[in-house]
């Protein structure tokens, strides 16, 4: 369908990924200008520019929700939504500040509806595609940019990127993952090592286009790369991961405050076992919840919360991406990090070292691990600042002059 996703974009995709990306945008934001909700914020909020009444915004959302879940063309969606828009008075030339948020007249027509439809559907699909690419990157470790250069008037930057191959986790995909503008039909395709060799392709160099200033309606000055339309310079997939992490933390906090400890622990285990945790590890953004502690353990750690998180910066340091700070522990696998929910619950030794706590624990295979946990002033949650394998003999040596606050050694 011309105004929806191309068949090639979705034929191999799990519909659940698209729905999951869409449903993350469960909060509503009324707006006057399209820049009121900027880039990554679209992963958390559903908004339509010039809609200042909640009931109208909910109606538009619900109509698109039906398309995402049950399918449908733009023409079908338009036929269903126009009567609802007319009922609210949001059709044709509209001059109603209470309805649009501005005293200026606006035009609501088929062109505006196409923009609403295309942007919402395509960005949800883009987020779902990223989830798929991360899940399958062992088999397809590369992404190849495919521009819409066949158009009569292609975007020159996008055309110059056609055929560019980068690794899935190349940082460039954080700003140039398509769509990269209003009406952009660019996409990326997965590429295996075997296909690279068969086609004689090689990994390219990420572009570094010049940037220009863009001023939002609120007067904020934003740097925008050439070739990327303002508001599109982000990766919908990783933006959704930040929403997942933030809402997961909020859900765990709510469950613990309500006394549902078992539910909170089960939920945390499901989170770290989910592919979303692997995606966070591949391209960390924000902070991901990794452990739940009881009140006594919270006191031992000296924390203000029972939820322990790992920030993106720590994970990057762990992966050796901050050599100026630490050599890291690149040898650790994602399954190693999935042991983090046990860092306190199964601790055998907790030692106090200033504002940090050294936590040692043994896994089911008898291996010893060490985590360093710290509660910084002003932070909502204690954070894991280091995590790696250890040895039994290291415990005595590293804690010799420290205050031992928990000791379960026989």
Secondary structure, DSSP 8 states (H G I E B T S, - for coil): -TTS--HHHHTTS-HHHHHHHHHT--EE--BSSGGGS-GGGGGTEE--BTB--HHHHHHHHHHHHHHHHH---HHHHHHHHHHHHHHHT-SEEE--HHHHSSSS-EEESHHHHHHHHHHHHHHHHHHHHHHHHHHTTTT--EEEEE--TTSTT--HHHHHHTT-EEETT-TTHHHH-S--STT---EEEEE-HHHHHHHT----------EEEEE-TT--EEEEETTS-TT--S-HHHHHHHHHHHHHHHHHHHHHHTT-HHHHHHHHHHHHHSHHHHHHHHS--SEEEEEE--HHHHHHHT-S-SEEEEEHHHHHHHTT--TTT----TT--HHHHTTGGGTTTTEEEEEEETTEEEEEEE-TT--EEEEEEE--TT-SSEEEEEEEE--HHHHHHHTTTSEEEEE---
